Amino acid sequence: MKIIFDLDYTLLDTAKFKEKMADIFDKENFKADYEKYFKNEGINFDCDKYLAMLKAEGRIDGAREKELRSEVEKLISNIDNYLKPDAENVLKHFKAGGAELILITFGNKKWQKQKVKNLSIAKYFSNIIFEEKNKHRSEYLKLLSETDEEILIINDNISEAEEMLKILKRGELHLVDGPYNKGPYDGNKEVRVNKLAELIPGKRENNRIENLRY
């Protein structure tokens, strides 16, 4: 079996990570800038681009840029602090069961690579795919769709996961709790979500979990 994991909001507590980024850029109003220049424009966040923009607008000088870059590098080097509880235990569980673990992460490639490079859990993945565009357009997924291997997707984003399953033409989905798991699945099917830890047998809470297949 191949198990495809997402990174942000699935294994990584990205909301907590962004809060720390906001603390670093407190004088520059990071949250408003992120919404205006990246999210609302449909552009992947790029720290180098953001720093260059701040400098070009005269909002920071060379000294402040150096200070900010140093703080961000320190944050990235300690990114394990922002892993979700039981993230490593989940990977160990599936690895011990003989599954091949794949990480597919969406975003600015350089920024995502910096994050993954400093993650201790990177060692559990046999393949790490960085996608600048939507994951459901991934060449890796298209190639995987031509095999007959059993596939499990673990993701927090319901619309993204559904598109991935359509490309693969098969597979099972476990949605984990996050800000992007709301909404209908396959038009009208309600989706139940579970905490990451509940993927390990014996840690599932009493609420019913619906696993979805194609």
URZI-V808025 format. One record per pair of residues at least 4 apart in sequence whose C-alpha atoms are under 8 Angstrom apart, sorted by the first residue. I is the first residue (numbers start at 0). J is the second residue. If there is no record, write none. Layout:
BEGIN
I_J + I_J
END
This chain:
BEGIN
0_97 + 0_98 + 0_99 + 0_148 + 0_149 + 0_150 + 0_151 + 1_98 + 1_99 + 1_100 + 1_101 + 1_148 + 1_149 + 1_150 + 1_151 + 2_98 + 2_99 + 2_100 + 2_101 + 2_150 + 2_151 + 2_152 + 2_153 + 3_100 + 3_101 + 3_102 + 3_103 + 3_150 + 3_151 + 3_152 + 3_153 + 4_9 + 4_10 + 4_100 + 4_101 + 4_102 + 4_103 + 4_152 + 4_153 + 4_154 + 5_9 + 5_10 + 5_102 + 5_103 + 5_104 + 5_153 + 5_154 + 5_155 + 6_10 + 6_11 + 6_102 + 6_103 + 6_104 + 7_11 + 7_12 + 7_13 + 7_104 + 8_12 + 8_13 + 8_14 + 8_155 + 8_177 + 8_178 + 9_83 + 9_153 + 9_154 + 9_155 + 9_175 + 9_176 + 9_177 + 9_195 + 10_82 + 10_83 + 10_86 + 10_195 + 11_81 + 11_82 + 11_83 + 11_86 + 12_16 + 12_81 + 12_82 + 12_83 + 13_17 + 13_81 + 14_18 + 15_19 + 15_81 + 16_20 + 16_81 + 17_21 + 18_22 + 19_23 + 20_24 + 20_29 + 20_71 + 21_25 + 21_28 + 21_29 + 21_30 + 23_67 + 23_70 + 23_71 + 24_28 + 24_29 + 24_67 + 25_29 + 27_58 + 28_32 + 29_33 + 30_34 + 31_35 + 32_36 + 32_37 + 33_37 + 33_38 + 33_44 + 34_38 + 34_39 + 35_39 + 35_40 + 36_40 + 36_42 + 37_41 + 37_42 + 37_43 + 37_44 + 38_42 + 38_43 + 38_44 + 43_106 + 43_107 + 43_131 + 44_49 + 44_106 + 44_107 + 44_110 + 45_49 + 45_107 + 45_109 + 45_110 + 46_50 + 46_110 + 47_51 + 48_52 + 49_53 + 50_54 + 50_64 + 51_55 + 52_56 + 53_57 + 53_58 + 53_59 + 54_58 + 54_59 + 54_60 + 54_61 + 54_64 + 59_63 + 59_64 + 60_64 + 61_65 + 62_66 + 63_67 + 64_68 + 65_69 + 66_70 + 67_71 + 68_72 + 69_73 + 70_74 + 71_75 + 72_76 + 73_77 + 74_78 + 75_113 + 75_114 + 75_117 + 76_117 + 77_117 + 78_82 + 78_114 + 78_117 + 78_118 + 79_117 + 79_118 + 79_119 + 82_86 + 83_195 + 84_195 + 84_196 + 85_89 + 85_195 + 85_196 + 86_90 + 86_195 + 86_196 + 87_91 + 87_120 + 88_92 + 88_196 + 89_93 + 89_195 + 89_196 + 89_198 + 89_199 + 90_94 + 90_100 + 90_120 + 90_123 + 91_95 + 91_123 + 92_96 + 92_199 + 93_97 + 93_98 + 93_100 + 94_98 + 94_99 + 94_100 + 94_123 + 99_124 + 99_125 + 100_123 + 100_124 + 100_125 + 100_126 + 101_124 + 101_125 + 101_126 + 101_127 + 101_128 + 102_124 + 102_126 + 102_127 + 102_128 + 103_127 + 103_128 + 103_129 + 103_130 + 103_134 + 104_111 + 104_127 + 104_128 + 104_129 + 104_130 + 104_134 + 105_111 + 105_129 + 105_130 + 105_131 + 105_132 + 105_133 + 105_134 + 106_110 + 106_111 + 106_129 + 106_130 + 106_131 + 106_132 + 107_111 + 107_130 + 107_131 + 108_112 + 108_129 + 108_130 + 108_131 + 109_113 + 110_114 + 111_115 + 111_129 + 112_116 + 112_129 + 113_117 + 114_118 + 115_121 + 116_121 + 120_124 + 128_139 + 130_134 + 130_137 + 132_136 + 132_137 + 133_137 + 133_159 + 134_159 + 134_163 + 135_140 + 135_159 + 135_160 + 135_162 + 135_163 + 135_166 + 136_140 + 136_141 + 137_141 + 138_142 + 139_143 + 140_144 + 140_163 + 140_166 + 140_167 + 141_145 + 141_166 + 141_167 + 142_146 + 143_167 + 144_166 + 144_167 + 144_168 + 144_169 + 149_170 + 150_169 + 150_170 + 150_171 + 151_170 + 151_171 + 151_172 + 151_173 + 152_160 + 152_170 + 152_171 + 152_172 + 152_173 + 153_172 + 153_173 + 153_174 + 153_175 + 154_160 + 154_172 + 154_173 + 154_174 + 154_175 + 155_160 + 155_174 + 155_175 + 155_176 + 155_177 + 155_178 + 155_179 + 155_180 + 156_160 + 156_174 + 156_177 + 156_178 + 156_179 + 156_180 + 157_161 + 157_174 + 157_179 + 157_180 + 157_181 + 157_182 + 157_184 + 158_162 + 158_180 + 158_184 + 159_163 + 160_164 + 160_172 + 161_165 + 161_184 + 161_185 + 162_166 + 163_167 + 164_168 + 164_169 + 164_170 + 164_213 + 165_169 + 165_213 + 168_213 + 169_212 + 169_213 + 170_212 + 170_213 + 171_210 + 171_211 + 171_212 + 171_213 + 172_210 + 172_211 + 172_212 + 173_192 + 173_193 + 173_210 + 173_211 + 174_180 + 174_191 + 174_192 + 174_193 + 175_180 + 175_192 + 175_193 + 175_194 + 175_195 + 176_180 + 176_192 + 176_193 + 176_194 + 176_195 + 180_192 + 182_189 + 182_190 + 183_187 + 183_188 + 183_189 + 183_190 + 184_188 + 184_189 + 184_190 + 190_209 + 191_207 + 191_208 + 191_209 + 192_208 + 192_209 + 193_197 + 193_198 + 193_208 + 194_198 + 196_202 + 196_203 + 197_201 + 197_202 + 197_203 + 197_204 + 198_202 + 198_203 + 199_203
END
